[in-house]
Amino acid sequence: MSDEIPVRGSEKDHLIRPGRVARRGRPNVRRRRQATRGVGGRLLFFGLPALAFVLIITVFIVAVASSKQVEVPLQEYSDLEEPGGLIDRDHPLPLEPDQEPEEPEETEPEPEPEPTILIVELDPTETTEPDGGESYPFVYVIKESAGIYEAPVGSSLLLATVQLNDKLFQTGEADEWTPVRWKKNIEGYIRSSNISDTPFFIPKTGETYYVQNRQVYVREGPGTHHLIAGFALRGMTVQVMEAGDDWSMVRTEHGLDGYMHNELFGPNKPADELTELETGCYKYVNTEVANLREEPSTDSEIIGAAFMDDRIFQISDNGGWSKVRTEGGVIAYVFNHLLRDTPPANPFIKTNRKLYAASSSVNVRSSPTTDASVLARLTMDQAVTELEANDTWSKVKLESGTTGFVRSELLTHIEPPPAGFTKTSGSVYVTTNAANIRSEPNTNCAIVVVVRYRDKLTVKAVGPSWTMIQTSAGKTGYISNDLISKDQPAPASSSGGSGDSGGSGSTSGGSSSSSNDSRQLVVDIARSALGVPYRYSGKTMSAFDCSGLVKYVFEAIGYKNIPHGADPQARQLGTRIAISGKDYSGLLPGDLLFFSRGSGYHHVGIYIGNDQMIHASSSHGGVIITDLQRYVAAARVNRVID
């Protein structure tokens, strides 16, 4: 029996082998698929997709080419991290051994390549010297380092490197490059900007140098924005306390510390030195006590002192010291930093006294300045009431009730001739050894000055008992008629002249020249100033300060050029005598008592006996008498009249 099983097909029966199952209802397509596997089928299968891809690309390119270009701004990437793996186009990767480099395109010239360095063996003992021919100067390197090249081009062969302040010999004309020789065996070119005729100065800490410019400021800090502490003059020495690149901390030869620019001083002392700059202006003391020295040095002798707010005339200035002249005429030196430009506060002090115009036309102004409007004018001897005053101006009230300001120097306390006096002119002579000139024609008023035997006086007016006169020094007052004569007396004899020691306050005979009489004159003149108001720097009967009273009194009896200031008076007026505590038993009338706060002397008074002194007191507002046992102990006593 056959193993094949007949199956009904669409056209004929097929044989189904044993083990297979007939698939009913599905057509047999095996032959159709096999038919497409030929050459034509393959072309059709792969060609159509490729053609479609080419068409799509072509359409895209045409669309892009025909579209309008839009400018898109570059995006800032400054805040992004630097991407890695980028190509450094300035330093491309090296080519492989078998690769040939491409010819570069023409571009802008690249920077000059680093020069080739030629190492030269140098003999350090050799120096640069000219070898004859045209003479050129030596030059110095002013850069930290600079190159000497074979040719005047920075890309040429570098022969050697020179350092700051190396000395080179210039061998030819200089332009942008200078031909030079260094160490004999090196000749080449160096940039002219790297050399100078003088070496570059580098200051060293602890070394001393010289100021090069006429006047160089010393500042409080390293820069021009800092305040000026002082100055130094050409030729003066400065010691570098701390060297810096541009500014150094220095100390001048006068002891002034500060900062100075390094270009302003150097190791060479200039030929034309400056010692002082003439100034010619007033300065004011800006410390409690300023020593006045004989020379501009702390080693110089102290010849006096000035005190806070004292006005002194600055003759010249050398940057550390000022040459000054005090109000008393003393010429000395004082440290600059102890002075200032601005005057002290000048308050008005109440006076309420009667004064008189000392000139034929005196302006009364609306305020204490010469720029103020003029309210009225005073005539000679016209009386006004001084309400208050400072050391320059007086506030006055006129008889009309007008109040204004007058320069104090244009007023006087000397009363004009009263009724019974006749104005006249001429000259008279003193016939007694010493006579008091009074502010009024009586013995109860202030003593202006003491005149001496044979002194010539100018007559202003004559009265029944007194004559109004003016001394050769310009002092005006009254003298008793019995002490003067129109005829010049004979030179003094042993008996001397005669006079009235009572009403006129004069002294006569041999006793007039004695020390006791001179001391009594000092006391009398000082007492005549009682009640005169205190005014700083006052030295007339209009107002006094302590040393001004002493100056007035002793100049009234004939002393000359007495300094103004307690300290210079202590050192120049009289001889120091011993004193112990408040034991004043050894003092004589006319002795001077000086008081100190520890350095110098700030106050002075005149001893009048019985443990009392007369002095101008700022705290009491005028000239008073004080019990010394209730006052601080004197630090020094000087005897002026032996």
C-alpha positions as CSV (number, residue, x, y, z in Angstrom):
1,M,0.0,0.0,0.0
2,S,1.4,3.4,-1.0
3,D,2.5,5.9,1.8
4,E,1.4,9.0,-0.2
5,I,-2.0,10.4,0.6
6,P,-3.8,12.2,-2.3
7,V,-5.1,15.7,-1.5
8,R,-7.5,17.7,-3.5
9,G,-6.0,20.9,-4.9
10,S,-7.3,23.7,-7.0
11,E,-6.1,22.2,-10.3
12,K,-4.7,18.8,-9.4
13,D,-3.9,16.8,-6.5
14,H,-0.6,17.2,-4.6
15,L,1.1,14.6,-2.7
16,I,1.7,15.2,1.0
17,R,4.6,13.5,2.5
18,P,4.0,11.7,5.7
19,G,4.6,13.9,8.7
20,R,3.3,17.1,7.2
21,V,-0.1,18.6,7.7
22,A,-2.1,20.1,4.8
23,R,-2.8,23.9,5.2
24,R,-6.2,24.4,4.0
25,G,-7.4,27.7,2.6
26,R,-3.8,29.3,2.0
27,P,-2.5,29.7,-1.5
28,N,0.9,28.4,-2.3
29,V,3.0,31.5,-3.1
30,R,6.5,30.0,-3.0
31,R,6.9,30.2,-6.7
32,R,5.9,33.9,-6.9
33,R,8.5,34.9,-4.4
34,Q,11.1,33.1,-6.1
35,A,10.3,34.8,-9.3
36,T,11.3,38.3,-7.9
37,R,14.8,37.3,-6.9
38,G,16.3,38.0,-10.4
39,V,18.5,41.0,-11.5
40,G,15.6,43.3,-12.5
41,G,14.0,42.7,-9.1
42,R,17.1,43.7,-7.3
43,L,17.5,47.0,-9.2
44,L,13.9,47.9,-8.6
45,F,14.1,47.1,-4.9
46,F,17.3,49.2,-4.1
47,G,17.0,51.9,-6.8
48,L,13.7,53.5,-5.9
49,P,14.7,54.4,-2.3
50,A,18.1,55.9,-3.5
51,L,16.3,58.0,-6.1
52,A,13.9,59.3,-3.6
53,F,16.7,60.3,-1.2
54,V,18.6,62.1,-4.0
55,L,15.4,64.1,-4.9
56,I,14.8,65.1,-1.3
57,I,18.4,66.4,-0.9
58,T,18.2,68.3,-4.1
59,V,15.0,70.0,-3.1
60,F,16.5,71.0,0.3
61,I,19.6,72.5,-1.3
62,V,17.6,74.6,-3.7
63,A,15.4,75.8,-0.9
64,V,18.3,76.9,1.2
65,A,20.1,78.6,-1.7
66,S,17.0,80.6,-2.6
67,S,16.1,81.6,1.0
68,K,17.1,85.1,2.5
69,Q,20.1,85.0,4.8
70,V,19.4,86.1,8.4
71,E,22.1,87.5,10.5
72,V,22.3,85.7,13.8
73,P,24.2,87.3,16.7
74,L,27.0,85.4,18.3
75,Q,26.1,83.9,21.6
76,E,28.3,85.0,24.6
77,Y,30.0,82.1,26.2
78,S,31.9,84.1,28.8
79,D,30.0,82.5,31.6
80,L,30.4,78.9,30.3
81,E,33.2,76.6,31.2
82,E,35.9,76.4,28.6
83,P,35.2,73.5,26.4
84,G,37.8,70.8,26.3
85,G,39.2,69.2,23.3
86,L,39.4,72.3,21.1
87,I,42.1,72.7,18.6
88,D,44.8,75.3,19.3
89,R,45.2,76.7,15.9
90,D,48.2,78.7,17.0
91,H,50.0,75.5,18.0
92,P,48.8,72.7,15.7
93,L,49.5,69.1,16.5
94,P,52.8,67.8,15.0
95,L,52.5,66.0,11.7
96,E,53.1,62.3,11.4
97,P,56.5,61.4,9.9
98,D,55.0,60.3,6.6
99,Q,52.8,63.4,6.2
100,E,54.0,66.4,4.1
101,P,53.0,69.9,5.4
102,E,50.8,71.9,3.1
103,E,51.9,75.2,1.7
104,P,50.6,78.0,4.1
105,E,48.4,80.7,2.7
106,E,49.6,84.3,2.6
107,T,48.6,86.0,5.9
108,E,49.6,89.0,8.1
109,P,53.2,88.7,9.3
110,E,53.6,86.9,12.7
111,P,55.4,88.6,15.7
112,E,59.1,88.4,15.6
113,P,60.3,85.0,16.8
114,E,62.4,84.7,19.9
115,P,66.0,85.5,19.1
116,T,68.6,82.8,19.1
117,I,70.8,83.1,22.2
118,L,74.5,83.0,21.7
119,I,76.3,81.9,24.9
120,V,79.5,83.9,25.2
121,E,82.2,83.2,27.8
122,L,83.0,86.5,29.6
123,D,85.9,87.6,31.7
124,P,84.4,89.3,34.7
125,T,87.6,91.2,35.4
126,E,87.5,93.0,32.0
127,T,85.9,96.4,31.9
128,T,84.4,98.4,29.1
129,E,86.9,101.0,27.8
130,P,87.0,103.1,24.6
131,D,89.6,102.2,22.1
132,G,90.2,105.6,20.5
133,G,88.4,107.2,17.7
134,E,85.3,109.3,18.1
135,S,84.4,109.8,21.8
136,Y,81.0,108.7,23.1
137,P,79.7,108.6,26.6
138,F,79.3,105.7,28.9
139,V,75.7,104.6,29.4
140,Y,73.9,102.6,32.0
141,V,71.2,100.0,31.8
142,I,68.0,101.2,33.5
143,K,65.9,98.0,33.1
144,E,65.9,95.0,35.3
145,S,67.4,93.1,32.3
146,A,68.0,94.0,28.6
147,G,69.5,92.3,25.6
148,I,72.5,93.2,23.4
149,Y,71.7,92.1,19.8
150,E,74.0,91.4,16.9
151,A,71.9,93.9,14.7
152,P,69.5,96.7,15.5
153,V,66.5,94.4,15.3
154,G,65.0,92.5,18.2
155,S,64.8,89.3,16.2
156,S,68.5,89.2,15.5
157,L,71.1,87.1,17.4
158,L,71.0,87.8,21.1
159,L,74.7,88.2,22.1
160,A,74.2,88.8,25.9
161,T,71.8,89.9,28.6
162,V,72.8,92.8,30.8
163,Q,71.3,93.8,34.2
164,L,70.2,97.0,35.8
165,N,72.9,99.6,36.1
166,D,75.5,97.6,34.1
167,K,77.9,100.1,32.5
168,L,78.2,100.0,28.7
169,F,80.4,102.0,26.3
170,Q,78.5,103.7,23.5
171,T,80.4,103.1,20.2
172,G,78.4,105.1,17.7
173,E,75.4,107.4,17.1
174,A,72.2,106.4,18.8
175,D,68.7,106.3,17.3
176,E,66.1,103.8,18.3
177,W,69.0,101.4,18.9
178,T,72.4,102.3,20.3
179,P,75.6,100.6,19.4
180,V,77.5,99.5,22.5
181,R,80.4,97.5,23.8
182,W,80.2,95.4,27.0
183,K,83.1,93.4,28.6
184,K,85.3,94.2,25.6
185,N,84.4,91.1,23.6
186,I,80.6,91.9,23.2
187,E,79.7,94.5,20.7
188,G,76.1,94.9,19.4
189,Y,73.0,97.0,19.8
190,I,70.7,97.8,22.6
191,R,67.3,99.5,22.6
192,S,67.9,103.2,23.5
193,S,64.9,103.2,25.8
194,N,66.8,100.6,28.0
195,I,69.8,102.9,28.7
196,S,70.5,106.3,30.2
197,D,73.5,108.6,30.8
198,T,73.1,108.1,34.6
199,P,72.6,104.9,36.5
200,F,69.2,104.0,37.9
201,F,69.2,105.0,41.5
202,I,68.0,102.3,44.0
203,P,67.9,103.6,47.6
204,K,69.0,101.3,50.4
205,T,67.6,101.3,53.9
206,G,70.0,102.9,56.4
207,E,72.0,104.8,53.8
208,T,72.3,108.6,53.6
209,Y,71.6,110.6,50.4
210,Y,71.3,114.1,49.1
211,V,68.3,116.1,48.0
212,Q,68.6,116.9,44.2
213,N,65.9,119.5,43.6
214,R,65.7,123.0,44.9
215,Q,62.8,122.3,47.2
216,V,61.4,118.8,47.9
217,Y,58.3,118.1,49.9
218,V,58.3,115.5,52.6
219,R,54.9,114.0,52.9
220,E,53.0,112.1,55.6
221,G,52.5,109.1,53.4
222,P,53.9,107.5,50.2
223,G,52.1,109.5,47.6
224,T,51.2,113.0,46.5
225,H,47.7,112.7,47.9
226,H,49.2,112.7,51.4
227,L,49.6,115.9,53.4
228,I,52.9,117.8,53.3
229,A,54.8,117.4,56.5
230,G,57.6,119.8,55.5
231,F,60.3,120.1,52.9
232,A,64.0,119.8,52.3
233,L,66.3,121.9,50.2
234,R,68.9,120.9,47.5
235,G,72.1,119.5,49.0
236,M,70.5,118.6,52.4
237,T,70.9,115.0,53.6
238,V,68.2,112.5,54.1
239,Q,68.6,109.1,55.7
240,V,66.4,106.3,54.3
241,M,64.6,104.7,57.2
242,E,62.7,102.2,54.9
243,A,63.4,102.0,51.2
244,G,60.5,101.5,48.7
245,D,60.1,101.0,45.0
246,D,58.8,104.6,44.3
247,W,58.6,106.3,47.7
248,S,60.9,105.8,50.7
249,M,60.5,106.7,54.4
250,V,63.2,109.2,55.2
251,R,64.5,111.4,58.0
252,T,65.9,114.8,57.0
253,E,69.0,116.3,58.6
254,H,66.7,118.4,60.7
255,G,64.9,115.4,62.2
256,L,61.8,115.6,60.0
257,D,60.3,112.2,59.3
258,G,58.1,111.5,56.3
259,Y,58.1,110.1,52.7
260,M,60.0,111.3,49.7
261,H,59.9,110.2,46.1
262,N,63.0,108.2,45.2
263,E,63.7,110.4,42.1
264,L,64.2,113.5,44.3
265,F,67.3,112.3,46.2
266,G,70.4,110.5,45.2
267,P,74.0,109.6,46.2
268,N,75.7,112.6,44.6
269,K,75.8,115.9,46.4
270,P,74.8,118.7,44.1
271,A,77.2,121.6,43.6
272,D,74.7,124.5,44.1
273,E,73.3,123.8,47.5
274,L,70.5,125.8,49.2
275,T,70.6,126.6,52.9
276,E,67.5,128.8,53.4
277,L,64.5,130.2,51.6
278,E,63.7,133.8,52.4
279,T,60.1,134.1,53.5
280,G,59.4,137.3,55.4
281,C,56.1,136.6,57.0
282,Y,54.5,136.3,60.5
283,K,54.1,132.9,62.2
284,Y,52.5,131.9,65.5
285,V,53.8,129.6,68.1
286,N,51.7,126.4,68.2
287,T,53.0,124.8,71.4
288,E,53.1,125.6,75.1
289,V,56.8,126.4,75.0
290,A,59.1,126.6,71.9
291,N,62.8,126.9,72.5
292,L,64.7,129.6,70.6
293,R,68.2,128.5,69.6
294,E,71.3,130.3,68.5
295,E,71.7,128.0,65.5
296,P,69.4,125.6,63.6
297,S,70.4,122.5,65.6
298,T,69.2,120.8,68.8
299,D,72.8,120.9,70.0
300,S,72.8,124.7,69.8
301,E,72.5,126.9,72.9
302,I,69.0,127.9,73.9
303,I,68.8,131.7,74.0
304,G,65.1,132.1,74.8
305,A,61.6,130.7,74.4
306,A,58.3,131.6,72.8
307,F,54.9,130.6,74.1
308,M,51.6,129.5,72.7
309,D,50.1,132.0,70.2
310,D,53.2,134.3,70.4
311,R,53.6,136.1,67.1
312,I,57.1,136.0,65.6
313,F,58.5,137.1,62.3
314,Q,59.8,134.4,60.1
315,I,62.9,135.7,58.3
316,S,63.8,132.4,56.4
317,D,63.1,128.7,56.3
318,N,65.4,125.8,55.6
319,G,62.7,123.1,55.7
320,G,63.3,122.0,59.3
321,W,64.1,125.3,61.1
322,S,62.8,128.8,60.8
323,K,65.0,131.8,61.4
324,V,62.8,134.2,63.4
325,R,62.7,137.6,65.1
326,T,60.6,137.9,68.2
327,E,58.6,140.9,69.2
328,G,61.5,141.8,71.5
329,G,64.0,141.8,68.6
330,V,65.7,138.5,69.4
331,I,66.9,136.6,66.3
332,A,66.9,132.9,66.8
333,Y,66.0,129.5,65.2
334,V,62.9,127.5,66.1
335,F,61.6,124.1,64.8
336,N,59.1,124.6,61.9
337,H,56.6,122.1,63.3
338,L,56.3,124.3,66.4
339,L,54.8,127.1,64.3
340,R,51.6,127.7,62.4
341,D,50.3,130.3,59.9
342,T,47.0,131.2,61.5
343,P,46.8,133.9,64.2
344,P,45.2,133.0,67.5
345,A,41.6,133.9,68.3
346,N,41.5,137.6,69.1
347,P,38.5,138.2,71.4
348,F,37.4,141.7,72.4
349,I,37.8,142.5,76.1
350,K,35.6,145.1,77.8
351,T,37.6,148.2,78.8
352,N,35.1,151.1,79.2
353,R,37.6,154.0,79.3
354,K,38.2,157.4,77.8
355,L,40.7,157.7,74.9
356,Y,41.7,160.3,72.5
357,A,42.4,160.5,68.8
358,A,46.2,160.5,68.2
359,S,45.9,161.7,64.6
360,S,44.3,164.5,62.7
361,S,42.0,162.2,60.8
362,V,40.9,158.9,62.2
363,N,38.3,156.7,60.5
364,V,35.5,155.1,62.5
365,R,34.4,152.0,60.7
366,S,31.3,149.8,60.8
367,S,33.3,146.7,61.5
368,P,36.8,145.8,62.6
369,T,38.3,145.7,59.1
370,T,39.8,148.3,56.8
371,D,37.4,147.2,54.1
372,A,34.4,148.3,56.2
373,S,32.5,151.5,55.5
374,V,33.5,154.7,57.3
375,L,30.8,155.9,59.7
376,A,32.7,159.0,61.0
377,R,36.1,160.7,61.3
378,L,37.8,161.8,64.5
379,T,40.0,164.9,64.7
380,M,43.2,165.3,66.8
381,D,42.5,164.9,70.5
382,Q,38.8,164.2,70.0
383,A,37.6,162.1,73.0
384,V,35.8,158.7,72.6
385,T,34.7,156.0,75.0
386,E,36.4,152.7,74.3
387,L,33.9,150.0,75.1
388,E,36.1,147.0,74.3
389,A,39.2,146.2,72.4
390,N,41.5,143.4,71.2
391,D,45.1,143.8,70.2
392,T,44.2,145.5,66.9
393,W,40.9,147.2,67.1
394,S,38.9,149.3,69.6
395,K,35.2,149.4,69.7
396,V,34.3,153.1,70.5
397,K,31.3,155.2,71.2
398,L,31.3,158.8,70.0
399,E,29.7,161.8,71.8
400,S,27.0,161.7,69.1
401,G,26.1,158.1,70.2
402,T,27.6,156.5,67.0
403,T,29.3,153.2,67.7
404,G,32.1,151.9,65.5
405,F,35.6,150.5,65.3
406,V,39.0,152.3,65.3
407,R,42.5,151.0,64.9
408,S,43.9,150.9,68.5
409,E,47.2,152.4,67.4
410,L,45.3,155.6,66.4
411,L,44.1,156.2,69.9
412,T,45.9,157.3,73.0
413,H,45.2,157.5,76.7
414,I,47.2,160.7,76.9
415,E,44.7,163.5,77.7
416,P,45.0,166.6,75.5
417,P,45.9,169.9,77.1
418,P,43.2,171.0,79.4
419,A,41.9,174.5,79.9
420,G,44.7,177.0,80.6
421,F,47.1,175.3,78.3
422,T,48.4,177.1,75.2
423,K,49.5,175.1,72.1
424,T,53.0,176.0,71.1
425,S,56.2,174.5,69.7
426,G,59.9,174.5,70.5
427,S,62.2,172.4,72.6
428,V,63.1,172.1,76.3
429,Y,65.8,170.1,78.2
430,V,65.5,168.0,81.4
431,T,67.4,169.6,84.2
432,T,67.2,166.7,86.7
433,N,68.8,163.3,86.7
434,A,65.5,161.5,86.2
435,A,62.0,162.8,85.8
436,N,58.6,161.1,85.2
437,I,56.5,161.9,82.2
438,R,52.9,161.5,83.3
439,S,49.8,160.7,81.3
440,E,48.0,163.7,82.8
441,P,49.2,167.0,84.4
442,N,49.1,165.6,87.9
443,T,51.0,163.1,90.1
444,N,48.1,160.8,90.6
445,C,48.1,159.4,87.1
446,A,50.2,156.8,85.2
447,I,53.9,157.3,84.5
448,V,54.5,157.1,80.8
449,V,58.3,157.1,80.7
450,V,61.2,158.4,82.7
451,V,63.5,160.9,81.1
452,R,67.1,161.7,82.0
453,Y,69.3,164.8,82.6
454,R,69.9,166.9,79.4
455,D,67.3,164.9,77.4
456,K,65.7,167.0,74.7
457,L,61.9,167.2,74.6
458,T,59.5,168.7,72.0
459,V,56.9,171.0,73.4
460,K,53.3,170.5,72.4
461,A,51.5,172.9,74.9
462,V,52.4,174.9,78.0
463,G,50.3,175.3,81.2
464,P,50.8,177.1,84.5
465,S,52.6,174.2,86.2
466,W,53.0,171.5,83.6
467,T,54.2,171.3,80.0
468,M,52.9,168.8,77.4
469,I,55.9,167.3,75.6
470,Q,56.9,164.5,73.2
471,T,60.1,162.5,73.7
472,S,62.6,161.6,71.0
473,A,61.1,158.1,71.1
474,G,57.6,159.5,70.3
475,K,56.2,159.2,73.8
476,T,53.7,162.0,74.7
477,G,52.9,163.2,78.3
478,Y,53.3,165.9,80.8
479,I,56.3,167.1,82.8
480,S,56.5,169.5,85.7
481,N,57.7,172.9,84.6
482,D,60.4,173.1,87.3
483,L,62.2,170.1,85.8
484,I,62.8,171.6,82.4
485,S,64.6,174.5,80.8
486,K,64.8,176.1,77.4
487,D,68.6,176.1,77.7
488,Q,70.5,172.9,77.6
489,P,72.2,172.4,81.0
490,A,75.9,171.8,81.4
491,P,77.2,168.2,81.6
492,A,76.4,166.6,85.0
493,S,78.8,167.3,87.8
494,S,79.3,165.3,91.0
495,S,76.5,167.2,92.6
496,G,74.1,166.5,89.8
497,G,71.0,168.5,89.1
498,S,68.2,169.3,91.3
499,G,64.5,168.4,91.2
500,D,61.4,167.8,93.1
501,S,60.9,164.3,94.2
502,G,57.4,165.0,95.4
503,G,54.9,166.4,93.0
504,S,56.7,165.4,89.8
505,G,57.8,162.0,90.9
506,S,61.4,162.8,90.0
507,T,64.6,162.1,91.9
508,S,67.6,164.4,92.3
509,G,71.1,164.7,93.5
510,G,73.5,161.9,94.1
511,S,70.8,159.7,95.4
512,S,69.0,159.7,92.1
513,S,71.7,157.5,90.6
514,S,71.6,155.0,93.4
515,S,70.1,151.5,93.0
516,N,67.5,152.2,95.6
517,D,66.1,155.2,93.7
518,S,66.1,153.2,90.4
519,R,64.2,150.3,92.1
520,Q,61.7,152.8,93.5
521,L,61.2,154.2,90.0
522,V,60.4,150.7,88.8
523,V,57.8,150.2,91.5
524,D,56.3,153.7,90.9
525,I,55.9,153.1,87.1
526,A,54.4,149.7,87.6
527,R,51.9,151.0,90.2
528,S,50.9,153.7,87.8
529,A,49.7,150.9,85.5
530,L,47.2,149.4,88.0
531,G,43.9,148.8,86.4
532,V,45.2,148.8,82.8
533,P,43.3,146.0,81.1
534,Y,45.0,142.7,80.1
535,R,45.5,142.1,76.4
536,Y,47.6,139.4,74.8
537,S,50.8,141.0,73.4
538,G,49.9,144.3,75.0
539,K,52.8,146.5,75.9
540,T,51.5,150.0,76.3
541,M,49.3,151.8,78.8
542,S,46.3,150.9,76.5
543,A,46.7,147.2,77.6
544,F,49.4,144.9,78.9
545,D,50.2,141.3,79.1
546,C,52.7,140.1,81.8
547,S,55.9,140.5,79.9
548,G,54.6,143.6,78.2
549,L,54.3,145.3,81.6
550,V,57.9,144.4,82.4
551,K,59.1,145.6,79.0
552,Y,57.2,148.9,79.5
553,V,58.4,149.6,83.0
554,F,62.1,148.9,82.4
555,E,62.2,150.7,79.1
556,A,60.6,153.7,80.8
557,I,63.7,154.0,83.0
558,G,66.1,153.7,80.1
559,Y,66.7,150.0,79.3
560,K,66.8,149.2,75.6
561,N,65.5,146.3,73.4
562,I,63.9,144.3,76.2
563,P,62.4,141.1,74.7
564,H,58.7,140.5,74.8
565,G,58.0,137.1,76.5
566,A,58.5,135.7,79.9
567,D,61.0,133.1,78.9
568,P,63.4,135.3,76.9
569,Q,63.2,137.9,79.6
570,A,64.2,135.3,82.2
571,R,67.3,134.4,80.1
572,Q,68.3,137.9,79.0
573,L,67.1,140.5,81.5
574,G,69.1,140.6,84.8
575,T,71.0,137.9,86.8
576,R,69.5,134.9,88.4
577,I,69.6,134.9,92.2
578,A,68.9,132.0,94.6
579,I,65.5,131.4,96.1
580,S,64.0,128.7,98.3
581,G,60.3,127.9,98.1
582,K,58.2,130.9,99.1
583,D,60.9,132.6,101.1
584,Y,61.1,136.0,99.4
585,S,63.0,137.7,102.3
586,G,66.1,138.2,100.1
587,L,64.3,140.0,97.3
588,L,64.5,143.7,96.6
589,P,61.9,145.9,94.9
590,G,62.2,145.7,91.1
591,D,63.3,142.0,91.1
592,L,61.5,139.9,88.5
593,L,59.7,136.7,89.5
594,F,59.2,134.0,86.8
595,F,56.8,131.1,87.0
596,S,56.9,127.8,85.1
597,R,54.7,124.8,84.2
598,G,57.7,122.6,83.9
599,S,59.4,123.7,80.6
600,G,60.4,127.4,80.2
601,Y,58.6,130.3,81.8
602,H,55.1,131.3,81.1
603,H,54.5,134.2,83.5
604,V,56.4,137.1,85.1
605,G,55.8,139.7,87.8
606,I,57.6,142.6,89.4
607,Y,58.4,142.4,93.1
608,I,57.4,145.5,95.0
609,G,58.2,144.5,98.6
610,N,56.3,143.0,101.5
611,D,55.9,139.6,99.7
612,Q,53.9,141.3,97.0
613,M,54.2,141.5,93.2
614,I,52.5,143.6,90.6
615,H,51.7,141.8,87.3
616,A,49.3,141.7,84.4
617,S,46.9,138.9,85.1
618,S,44.8,137.3,82.3
619,S,42.5,135.7,84.8
620,H,41.8,139.0,86.6
621,G,41.7,141.0,83.3
622,G,44.4,143.6,84.0
623,V,47.3,144.9,86.1
624,I,46.9,143.9,89.8
625,I,48.9,143.4,93.0
626,T,49.1,139.9,94.4
627,D,50.1,138.4,97.7
628,L,52.9,135.9,96.8
629,Q,52.2,133.7,99.8
630,R,48.8,133.0,98.2
631,Y,50.3,132.4,94.8
632,V,52.3,129.5,93.3
633,A,56.0,129.5,94.2
634,A,58.3,131.3,91.8
635,A,60.6,129.1,89.7
636,R,63.2,131.8,89.2
637,V,64.1,135.3,90.3
638,N,66.2,137.8,88.3
639,R,67.8,140.9,89.7
640,V,67.9,143.6,87.1
641,I,69.1,146.6,89.2
642,D,72.2,145.7,91.2
